[in-house]
Every structure is written in C-alpha cells, then in structure tokens.
Amino acid sequence: MRQNTHITGGLIVAEAVMMDIAPVLGRQRAHDVVYEACRTAIETGTSLEAQLLDHADLVSRLGAERIGQLCDPARYLGSATTMTRMVIKAPDRGPSDSRR
C-alpha cells in the first residue's frame, strides 16, 4: 500500500487531510491549502506532505509531526475496518448464501 501511495506523492490522502485540518483553518481555507499543495506537488514531483510542511501557518498550528501523521496512508483506510468487522461477524449461511 505504501509503495503504491508513494507513486502519487501521497495525494490519495488529500481529502482526509483536508477534513482533518478544516476545524483548524476553516473549511474553505483548508480546501485552498490542500488544493494548492496537491497542485504544487504534481508540478514539482514532490509529495503532499512536503508541500504542507512548506505552509508556515499550517505547521505553526499543527506541527510537523501531526502533518506527517495526517499524510500517512496507513491511517486512511476509510470504512475498511468497519466492513471487515461486519464480514467477520456475519453468520455463514452456507453455499447458497447470496453474498457470494
């Protein structure tokens, strides 16, 4: 997973990062900051994290460590954990089960 996300410079987590920083910067400002960071990362061949770390206001409010955590693709699993738990807890209905 990490290898694949590094191919795109971590841009896959952009939406999650934006949602996490919206309470800090405000919704529209968070969108603008993340959008610009993504655009610059693509143009320069860098990463979303590197571009966010260049944003002085964001670093002063969150700190470099928190920005690194937000950009970690391992924390961006969406509903995978919930769906996995549902599958594990679901009763096995045998071969005629329509879920297969």
Residue frames relative to the residue before (quaternion, step in Angstrom):
aa qw qx qy qz dx dy dz
M 1.0000 0.0000 0.0000 0.0000 0.00 0.00 0.00
R 0.6586 0.5111 -0.3134 0.4547 3.56 0.88 -0.93
Q 0.6446 0.5363 -0.3219 0.4396 3.55 0.92 -0.91
N 0.6767 0.4871 -0.2905 0.4695 3.57 0.93 -0.87
T 0.6810 0.4784 -0.3079 0.4611 3.60 0.91 -0.80
H 0.6144 0.5481 -0.3555 0.4424 3.59 1.09 -0.55
I 0.5452 0.6157 -0.3979 0.4067 3.58 1.17 -0.51
T 0.7537 0.3573 -0.1930 0.5167 3.59 1.02 -0.78
G 0.5246 -0.6484 0.4134 0.3653 3.59 1.19 0.13
G 0.6439 -0.5600 0.3120 0.4177 3.54 1.18 0.54
L 0.3536 0.7732 -0.4720 0.2330 3.59 1.23 0.21
I 0.5243 0.6529 -0.4062 0.3660 3.59 1.19 -0.41
V 0.7128 0.4476 -0.2624 0.4719 3.60 1.10 -0.56
A 0.3459 0.7858 -0.4678 0.2098 3.59 1.26 0.01
E 0.6764 0.4906 -0.3116 0.4524 3.60 0.84 -0.89
A 0.6524 0.5078 -0.3133 0.4672 3.58 0.96 -0.86
V 0.6310 0.5205 -0.3295 0.4716 3.58 0.99 -0.80
M 0.6538 0.5214 -0.3184 0.4464 3.56 0.89 -0.93
M 0.6612 0.5063 -0.3106 0.4583 3.59 0.92 -0.85
D 0.6817 0.4929 -0.2872 0.4580 3.58 1.03 -0.76
I 0.7355 0.4019 -0.2546 0.4824 3.60 1.01 -0.63
A 0.4494 0.7060 -0.4454 0.3180 3.62 1.24 -0.19
P 0.6671 0.4848 -0.3364 0.4548 3.66 0.87 -0.72
V 0.6609 0.5084 -0.2967 0.4655 3.58 1.18 -0.54
L 0.8085 0.2730 -0.1168 0.5081 3.58 0.82 -1.02
G 0.5126 -0.5639 0.4588 0.4570 3.56 1.18 -0.51
R 0.6418 -0.5925 0.3359 0.3525 3.54 -1.07 0.81
Q 0.7180 0.4437 -0.2680 0.4646 3.59 0.73 -1.02
R 0.6491 0.5083 -0.3239 0.4641 3.60 0.94 -0.83
A 0.6291 0.5253 -0.3353 0.4646 3.61 0.99 -0.80
H 0.6368 0.5229 -0.3230 0.4655 3.57 0.97 -0.85
D 0.6755 0.5022 -0.2928 0.4535 3.58 0.86 -0.97
V 0.6623 0.5097 -0.3063 0.4557 3.59 0.92 -0.92
V 0.6971 0.4582 -0.2808 0.4745 3.59 0.83 -0.95
Y 0.6217 0.5397 -0.3419 0.4531 3.60 0.96 -0.79
E 0.6803 0.4810 -0.2825 0.4754 3.57 0.87 -0.98
A 0.6387 0.5197 -0.3288 0.4625 3.60 0.98 -0.80
C 0.6478 0.5082 -0.3160 0.4713 3.60 0.98 -0.81
R 0.6537 0.5211 -0.3102 0.4527 3.57 0.90 -0.94
T 0.6872 0.4748 -0.2794 0.4736 3.55 0.89 -0.94
A 0.6181 0.5426 -0.3440 0.4531 3.60 1.01 -0.76
I 0.6571 0.4996 -0.3069 0.4737 3.58 0.96 -0.85
E 0.6966 0.4934 -0.2748 0.4425 3.56 0.85 -0.98
T 0.7740 0.3576 -0.1809 0.4902 3.58 1.00 -0.78
G 0.4505 -0.7012 0.4471 0.3249 3.59 1.25 -0.18
T 0.4911 0.6338 -0.4453 0.3986 3.56 1.18 0.54
S 0.5689 -0.5938 0.4402 0.3604 3.57 -1.21 -0.35
L 0.6487 -0.4858 0.4111 0.4173 3.53 -1.31 0.30
E 0.6469 0.5299 -0.3225 0.4436 3.57 0.90 -0.89
A 0.6563 0.5114 -0.3172 0.4551 3.59 0.87 -0.91
Q 0.6777 0.4884 -0.2968 0.4627 3.57 0.94 -0.82
L 0.6468 0.4989 -0.3252 0.4764 3.59 1.01 -0.72
L 0.6407 0.5204 -0.3227 0.4633 3.58 1.08 -0.68
D 0.6245 0.5172 -0.3337 0.4808 3.60 1.25 -0.32
H 0.5969 0.5551 -0.3558 0.4571 3.57 1.29 -0.19
A 0.3435 -0.8063 0.4468 0.1794 3.57 -0.03 1.36
D 0.6578 0.5133 -0.3222 0.4472 3.61 0.90 -0.85
L 0.6629 0.4997 -0.3026 0.4683 3.57 0.94 -0.86
V 0.6545 0.5030 -0.3115 0.4708 3.59 0.94 -0.85
S 0.6656 0.5011 -0.3194 0.4516 3.60 0.91 -0.79
R 0.6996 0.4640 -0.2715 0.4706 3.59 1.07 -0.65
L 0.7967 0.3003 -0.1423 0.5048 3.59 0.96 -0.86
G 0.3771 -0.7018 0.5066 0.3296 3.55 1.02 -0.82
A 0.6121 -0.5923 0.3926 0.3470 3.53 -1.14 0.69
E 0.6341 0.5469 -0.3387 0.4291 3.58 0.98 -0.80
R 0.6731 0.4876 -0.3000 0.4682 3.60 0.92 -0.89
I 0.6178 0.5262 -0.3480 0.4694 3.60 1.00 -0.71
G 0.6363 0.5233 -0.3211 0.4670 3.58 0.99 -0.79
Q 0.6413 0.5133 -0.3178 0.4736 3.57 1.00 -0.80
L 0.6641 0.5132 -0.3074 0.4484 3.58 0.90 -0.89
C 0.7183 0.4409 -0.2427 0.4803 3.57 1.09 -0.70
D 0.4838 0.6599 -0.4389 0.3714 3.58 1.25 0.04
P 0.3770 -0.7604 0.4771 0.2281 3.62 -0.46 1.12
A 0.5635 0.6119 -0.3917 0.3932 3.61 1.13 -0.43
R 0.6821 0.4674 -0.3003 0.4755 3.60 1.12 -0.49
Y 0.6511 0.5016 -0.3000 0.4842 3.55 1.30 -0.19
L 0.2010 0.8043 -0.5262 0.1892 3.53 0.38 1.25
G 0.3967 -0.7413 0.4657 0.2761 3.55 1.27 0.08
S 0.7939 -0.2644 0.2336 0.4952 3.56 -0.87 -1.01
A 0.3224 0.7908 -0.4825 0.1946 3.60 1.22 0.11
T 0.6617 0.5062 -0.3154 0.4544 3.60 0.89 -0.86
T 0.6667 0.4979 -0.2998 0.4666 3.58 0.89 -0.91
M 0.6738 0.4918 -0.3006 0.4624 3.58 0.88 -0.91
T 0.6338 0.5265 -0.3343 0.4575 3.59 0.99 -0.77
R 0.6533 0.5067 -0.3127 0.4677 3.58 0.94 -0.85
M 0.6388 0.5263 -0.3283 0.4552 3.59 1.00 -0.77
V 0.6585 0.5030 -0.3077 0.4676 3.58 0.96 -0.84
I 0.6597 0.5105 -0.3072 0.4581 3.57 0.94 -0.87
K 0.7203 0.4438 -0.2482 0.4718 3.58 0.96 -0.82
A 0.5453 0.6378 -0.4018 0.3667 3.61 1.17 -0.42
P 0.4632 -0.6815 0.4849 0.2930 3.58 -0.93 0.86
D 0.4414 -0.6672 0.5317 0.2781 3.57 -1.06 0.74
R 0.1838 -0.8152 0.5440 0.0760 3.57 -0.60 1.10
G 0.6120 -0.5859 0.3501 0.3995 3.57 1.19 0.26
P 0.7849 -0.3881 0.2356 0.4217 3.57 -1.35 0.00
S 0.6864 0.4689 -0.3045 0.4650 3.62 1.07 -0.52
D 0.3553 0.7477 -0.4906 0.2721 3.59 1.27 0.09
S 0.4096 -0.7464 0.4757 0.2209 3.62 -0.69 1.08
R 0.5585 0.6069 -0.4008 0.3988 3.61 1.22 -0.18
R 0.6535 0.5349 -0.3243 0.4263 3.63 1.13 -0.24
